[in-house]
Amino acid sequence: MARRKRTSGKKTEGEAGTPTRPGLPLPSPEASTNLVIADIVLRAAGGLLRDRLEKGLITRHHDNDPKAHRLVDKRGVAASAMLWGASHLARRSPIGLAVVAGGLAAKVFYDRGKRLEAQRKAKRRPGGEN
């Protein structure tokens, strides 16, 4: 691994006496504006990546199910707000993460139980006996 050259740490003077560092030119001389721009770009890129990942997972596992495609394509404002709230809660603290993970685990167990119950009912029907 190559070592970087050590700099003196001195800043050079830019326009209007504002200190600048050599390197990537930023869109604005104001730091807060650059931070807002970076935040918007990162959030938009993350959202696009998340949408593509969701659609890819749905397509791979539920290829011909139109209901599964609607879950991703036609998500409402309420569902988006709930997902945002759950992800925000999970990111903020370990307790929030435990609450969200516990809720998701409970939902998985509920869904599997419903599927097993439906399978048992389907097995009972063809024979006509209980």
FENKA-V957535 format. One record per backbone hydrogen bond with DSSP energy under -1.0 kcal/mol. CO is the residue of the C=O (numbers start at 0). NH is the residue of the N-H. If there is no record, write none. Layout:
# FENKA-V957535
co=(CO & CO)
nh=(NH & NH)
This chain:
# FENKA-V957535
co=(11 & 13 & 14 & 17 & 19 & 29 & 30 & 31 & 32 & 33 & 34 & 35 & 36 & 37 & 38 & 39 & 40 & 41 & 42 & 43 & 44 & 45 & 46 & 47 & 48 & 49 & 50 & 51 & 52 & 53 & 54 & 55 & 56 & 57 & 64 & 65 & 66 & 68 & 69 & 75 & 76 & 77 & 78 & 79 & 80 & 81 & 82 & 83 & 84 & 85 & 86 & 87 & 92 & 93 & 94 & 95 & 96 & 97 & 98 & 99 & 100 & 101 & 102 & 103 & 104 & 105 & 106 & 107 & 108 & 109 & 110 & 111 & 112 & 113 & 114 & 115 & 116 & 117 & 118 & 119 & 120)
nh=(19 & 16 & 17 & 13 & 11 & 33 & 34 & 35 & 36 & 37 & 38 & 39 & 40 & 41 & 42 & 43 & 44 & 45 & 46 & 47 & 48 & 49 & 50 & 51 & 52 & 53 & 54 & 55 & 56 & 57 & 58 & 59 & 60 & 61 & 68 & 69 & 70 & 72 & 73 & 79 & 80 & 81 & 82 & 83 & 84 & 85 & 86 & 87 & 88 & 89 & 90 & 91 & 96 & 97 & 98 & 99 & 100 & 101 & 102 & 103 & 104 & 105 & 106 & 107 & 108 & 109 & 110 & 111 & 112 & 113 & 114 & 115 & 116 & 117 & 118 & 119 & 120 & 121 & 122 & 123 & 124)
